Amino acid sequence: MINKPSPLDKYTEAVCIFSGGLDSVSTASYLKKLGLDIYLISFNYGQNGSNELNVAKKFSTVLKSKGHKIIDVSFLKTLYGDTNVLTNSRSKIPDTFDYSIVVPLRNAIFITLASVWAISLKIPLIVYGAHSGDQKYPDCRPSFVKSMEKTLTLSEIDGIKLGLRKKISIWSPAMDNLDKTKLLLIGYEVLGDKLFQSWSCYRGNNSKRSKVIVQCGRCESCINRKKAITKSGLADKTSYAAI
């Protein structure tokens, strides 16, 4: 689908922040399509939709990652308090964007921890799945990425100058102006219908049958998923509790 040169062409491997959601699965698929070896890192930060971690495990195998770490930072839930609805189970999750969906400093924390692993692996590239439609989230904007790159470089500048550390670069689909629909089409090109097994829902498993994984179909993330799939022209084979 993408034939033009990519800024990722100079890399051979990457550490990819991986939630198991449609965007992160498609982003990791893009890296595989480009021939990069991928190391996946997922986080338990006390999110209500923790089923995404089970999905992340599955896709780590499907995508033949070189390594997959699930990092437990669930203590953050005690710090977040009532700041957001994704870690506060008593709050109603909206069906359209509201700032209550923004988890404070989440991507800053994830990128920093991913960078620690990348440094130990001597991998210079961190990737996460923010696309061009995510600009309402401050920590998904290219300006945030550039600032994080600068901060990470400054934090290890002496080691970089001594040749002991790799300078960290950060890439997201938004950097190449890829929106959710374009991104998922890349994911579909690599994974086919398996892509619909990714997890977008902000809630947990919405099925009373334990072996059936059903997404709610009503939260803001599920609705964005539906819209992007419809726009792509693909038949949506996701299991929803509400259509």
C-alpha atoms as one frame of an Amber mdcrd trajectory, in Angstrom:
protein
   0.000   0.000   0.000   2.815   2.444   0.862   5.507   2.544  -1.820   7.157
   5.882  -1.106  10.350   5.960   1.003   9.736   5.858   4.739  11.780   7.613
   7.441  11.881   4.179   9.050  13.852   2.654   6.187  17.175   3.325   7.920
  16.202   1.197  10.923  16.305  -2.580  11.294  14.535  -2.926  14.650  12.250
  -1.013  16.972  10.682  -1.093  20.408   6.957  -0.634  19.844   4.496   0.408
  22.558   1.730  -2.124  22.128  -1.722  -2.032  23.697  -3.310  -4.705  21.518
  -5.630  -2.054  20.066  -6.402  -1.474  16.411  -3.854   1.351  16.102  -0.964
  -0.368  17.868  -1.548  -3.686  16.082  -1.660  -1.894  12.721   1.450   0.125
  13.594   3.401  -2.991  14.566   2.174  -4.626  11.339   3.539  -1.658   9.387
   6.934  -2.149  11.001   6.866  -5.820  10.047   5.860  -4.886   6.497   8.949
  -2.679   6.303  11.104  -5.582   7.451  11.902  -4.361  10.967  12.353  -6.709
  13.906   9.953  -5.637  16.642  10.148  -5.754  20.405   6.748  -5.084  21.952
   6.075  -3.465  25.315   2.631  -3.288  26.937   1.503  -1.686  30.181  -0.941
  -2.539  32.915  -1.657   0.938  34.248  -4.886   0.014  36.040  -7.065   0.478
  32.959 -10.644  -0.769  32.997 -10.236  -2.338  29.557  -7.459  -4.644  30.764
  -8.515  -7.368  28.311  -6.292  -5.505  25.842  -3.283  -7.107  27.546  -4.530
 -10.620  26.707  -5.006  -9.494  23.119  -1.520  -7.968  23.103  -0.050 -11.331
  24.141  -1.834 -13.058  21.284  -0.709 -10.563  18.647   2.853 -10.663  19.923
   2.908 -14.277  18.767   1.017 -13.583  15.533   3.456 -10.801  14.610   6.465
 -12.910  15.622   7.921 -10.253  17.868  11.486 -10.723  19.085  10.337 -10.031
  22.609   7.251  -8.873  24.505   7.208  -7.342  27.963   4.081  -6.507  29.939
   5.020  -3.931  32.559   2.930  -3.625  35.709   2.511   0.038  36.596  -0.979
  -0.478  37.996   0.001   1.593  41.041  -0.634   4.587  38.780  -4.352   4.018
  39.301  -3.943   5.117  42.915  -2.230   8.299  41.749  -4.683   9.108  38.962
  -7.660   9.310  41.314 -10.628  10.865  39.507  -8.594  12.538  36.763  -9.831
  10.227  33.983 -12.504   7.665  33.174 -10.196   4.941  31.857  -8.830   4.044
  35.287 -11.817   5.154  37.395 -14.422   2.375  37.225 -17.067   4.595  38.829
 -17.066   7.127  36.009 -19.214   6.931  32.892 -17.241   6.517  29.691 -18.412
   8.997  27.006 -19.304   8.064  23.438 -17.607  11.176  21.995 -14.304  12.795
  22.864 -14.166  14.429  26.249 -11.035  15.442  28.137 -11.958  12.935  30.846
 -10.612  10.272  28.441  -7.108  11.761  28.581  -4.963   9.816  31.063  -2.418
  12.275  32.544   1.105  11.868  31.136   0.368   8.331  29.943   2.409   8.403
  26.744   5.227  10.309  28.441   5.461   7.500  31.009   5.168   4.727  28.414
   7.764   6.227  26.066  10.201   6.803  28.933   9.921   3.205  30.152  10.109
   1.862  26.597  13.271   3.904  26.113  14.909   2.257  29.122  14.368  -1.144
  27.504  15.479   0.165  24.108  18.713   1.477  25.597  19.474  -1.900  27.158
  18.780  -3.568  23.784  20.845  -0.925  21.946  17.824  -0.115  19.770  17.551
   3.560  18.726  13.882   3.626  17.684  10.722   3.862  19.806   7.361   3.601
  18.029   3.821   4.160  19.273   0.509   4.156  17.436  -0.643   7.793  17.563
  -2.135   8.692  14.167  -3.064  11.989  12.549  -6.619  11.801  13.891  -5.365
  11.754  17.480  -4.391  15.427  17.603  -6.993  16.147  20.285  -4.707  14.231
  22.640  -1.715  16.417  23.631   0.619  13.420  23.974  -0.150  12.183  20.459
   0.977  15.300  18.585   4.243  15.465  16.600   5.275  18.447  18.745   5.122
  16.194  21.805   7.218  13.549  20.031   9.921  16.074  19.170   9.964  17.371
  22.730  10.264  13.851  24.146  13.121  13.079  21.774  14.957  16.176  22.969
  14.330  15.355  26.629  15.484  11.747  26.282  18.603  12.859  24.436  19.443
  15.398  27.140  18.919  12.782  29.848  21.600  10.528  28.289  23.678  13.063
  26.341  26.990  12.171  28.002  26.512   8.460  27.355  25.575   9.226  23.749
  28.704  11.327  23.233  30.834   8.557  24.730  29.259   6.001  22.405  27.782
   4.087  25.326  24.179   4.901  24.475  22.124   5.049  21.297  20.322   8.324
  20.617  16.617   7.572  20.859  14.315   8.525  17.996  10.527   8.354  18.328
   8.118   7.703  15.467   4.349   7.513  15.234   1.990   7.260  12.236   1.041
  10.891  12.836   4.596  11.850  11.853   3.810  10.597   8.336   0.248  11.978
   8.386  -1.305   8.505   8.512  -4.864   8.565   9.839  -6.714   5.691  11.516
  -8.246   4.400   8.289  -4.974   4.392   6.334  -3.263   2.734   9.272  -5.815
  -0.044   9.639  -5.633  -0.776   5.907  -1.913  -1.385   6.370  -2.708  -3.669
   9.282  -5.285  -5.513   7.197  -2.804  -5.945   4.365  -0.485  -7.766   6.767
  -2.978  -9.592   9.001  -6.194  -9.929   7.038  -9.272 -10.663   9.163  -7.114
 -11.343  12.237  -6.909  -7.564  12.597 -10.520  -7.531  13.839  -9.400  -9.491
  16.896  -7.581  -6.364  18.139  -9.105  -4.670  21.186 -10.326  -1.058  21.142
 -12.940  -1.028  23.902 -12.410   1.184  26.946 -14.434  -1.289  28.990 -13.651
  -4.889  29.877 -15.063  -7.967  28.155 -18.733  -7.201  27.541 -19.891 -10.792
  27.147 -21.498 -12.883  29.872 -20.052 -15.929  28.137 -16.499 -16.248  29.399
 -15.062 -17.662  26.165 -16.529 -14.972  23.933 -14.717 -11.652  23.761 -17.137
  -8.836  22.967 -16.409  -5.103  22.745 -19.112  -2.703  23.905 -19.613  -0.861
  20.612 -20.718   2.270  22.477 -17.655   3.930  23.999 -15.722   6.631  22.153
 -12.969   4.220  21.165 -15.363   1.578  19.783 -17.213   4.235  17.804 -13.960
   5.568  16.331 -13.054   2.006  15.398 -16.385   1.493  13.633 -16.082   4.769
  11.728 -12.552   4.023  10.513 -13.458   0.506   9.391 -16.544   1.765   7.577
 -14.468   4.442   5.857 -11.938   1.813   4.802 -14.568  -0.128   2.867 -13.819
  -3.307   4.801 -16.544  -5.426   6.380 -16.325  -5.011  10.156 -15.907  -8.457
  11.696 -15.471  -7.191  15.244 -17.775  -8.691  17.891 -19.746  -5.914  19.592
 -22.296  -6.068  22.389 -24.213  -3.248  20.693 -24.332  -2.549  16.959
